[in-house]
Amino acid sequence: MWSASALPVPLEPSRPVTFVLAAYRQNPEAVGHSLGLSALASVVPLAVVLVLLGVLRVRAQWAALAGLAAALLVAILGFGMPTGMALSVAAHGAFYGLLPIMWIVVSALWVFNMTVATGHFDILRRSFGALSTDQRTQAILVAFCFGALLEALAGFGAPVAITSVMLVALGFRPMKAAVVALVANTAPVAFGAMGVPVITLAGVAGLPLTQVASTIGRQTPVLAVFVPLVLVFLVDGRRGLREAWVPAIGCGVVFAITQFAVSNYVSVPLTDILASLLAAVAVILLARARPDAVWAAREPALAASGGPGTVATPDSPADVRKAYAPYVIIVIVFALDQLPGLKPVLDSLKLAFNWPFLDIIGTNGKPLMSSTTQYSLTWFSTAGTLMVVAGLIVAPLLGVGAKRAASTWVRTIVDLRWAILTVASVLALAYVMNASAQTTAIALIIASAGGALAFFSPVLGWLGVAVTGSDTSSNALFGALQVTAARSTGLPPELLAAANSSGGVLGKMLSPQNLTIAAVAVKLEGQEGVLLRKVIGWSLGMLLVLAVLIALQATPVLGWMLP
């Protein structure tokens, strides 16, 4: 057995010694020469974050910073990691949180904010609201389809806030609108914010992005098939299922197929954009094919007013086309990036280097050469840069001048300042735990669950999102842990990594942040507990279905589903 220590790197005796670089040897049994004690100490940073968020209701950015401080103390005092190295790896994680993670979020929200500032988002909202006067169909189109589009572009609570308000404007009771919006914000979450949760997971877990995305794309689509049916039931019970199952099934199946196909074969950032738009188109086409169906009822005047009971000038076809144009442009830009002749050129524009002061010896006795010690960014083809390119095309189309576009960019960064600090802190925490072997210690204990680990892996992701409110944060905290545990038990590492994100999407509706956002949006402040009681059964029920699916994917029964 080795001990956690700073080991001097051998120097050539003929050369003058000015300083000695130290290598850090990972040891998952560093605390008291015991795996159990080491794992217990390693849980402390995670417990700090979860307790501060879930029990003491401390703001996310301060909870993340406190967890980072705890991770640094455990790494330095418990695992013997040199202080300078611990600080360096924390800086590496924070930098990865900024580039590419928050770069993607800021860029996507910048484009979205330009559509809001010019009024084109309101036109798009009215367009969705006018497609049917039947509340069951409205729940599908607004909460699920439009909510998924918002999740793809913005995430971070925006879908729940916006769609719940839209549903109230369409005549939904506030409590029902909030519940529908919360339950709908599930299947799209893993690929939300231009794929940030998946990109984070791949980076932290040290797995290829395509492999992780492909696996998630064979799990969350199963949820997508059933979520529209659940929404119809929430709106109108069994009668709703009996009368409006056609648009629910049509929407769910098209969304699921598109989410699978795009995540596996096209582009991770485009996954939810294409899935949401095509699912909405499917419902519209079904309504045109069955105009006499009760769920397909329309009121033309609604398109003009933005709500029942009011009269206003209708949006012109040109305005409606312009409102949809930004999303078409985004799809085209990302599609061009995938062209065989162009993609290799753009991917060659790469920033890659070994992060300084990270001389780490892995548990296998070899130098650690992974995302923990090496930074890599294809800076032009990353989703954030492509969104900026799309935004530069969208701005003049919407009549946004250079000065206004720049001010919108600055305002977007200011609005996201606490989210930026939170993500950077969580990524720094994750990198410190990974580099110091804290993650390995916890994973080795968890691995004792053996084959049952596949069943419980989505539960860990569910818990992470329920507390942090973010699939990105949960993936950063537990992604590497899931991979290490998988390798210790002989399970496919990409399966458990994907399970963390897929399970996490079902914890979104229970997170204190999302519950508060929903309650405030529909003016039900203080009713978060009531909302929780109304959605927790759906969350746990779908989690059970997903856990069984993933457990079977780890066996020959459904192993064929994996890429």
Buried (B, 14 or more C-beta within 10 A) or exposed (E): EEEBBBBEEEEEEEEEEEEEEBBBBBBBBBBEEEBEBBBBBBBBBBEBBBBBBBEEEBBBBBBBBBBBBBBBBBBBEBBBBBEEBBBBBBBBBBBBBBBBBBBBBBBBBBBBBBBBBBEBBBBBBBBBBBBBBBBBBBBBBBBBBBBBBBBBBBBBBBBBBBBBBBBBBBEBEBBBBBBBBBBBBBBBBBBBBBBBBBBBBBBBBBBEBBBBBBBBBBBBBBBBBBBBBBBBBBBBEEEBBEBBBBBBBBBBBBBBBBBBBBBBEBBBBBBBBBBBBBBBEBBBEBBEEEEEBEBBEBEEBBBBBBBEEEEEEBBEEEBBEBBBBBBBBBBEBBEEBBEEEEBEEBEEEEEEEEBEBBBBBBBEEEEBEEBBBBBEBBBBBBBBBBBBBBBBBBBEBBEBEEEBBEEBBEBBBEEBEEBBBBBBBBBBBBBBBBBBBBBBBBBBBBBEBEEEBBBBBBBBBBBBBBBBBBBBBBBBBBBBBBBBBBBBBEBBBBBBBBBBBBBBBBBBBBBBBBBBBBBBBBEBEEBBEBBBEBBEEBBEEBBBEBBBBBBBBBEEEBEEBBB
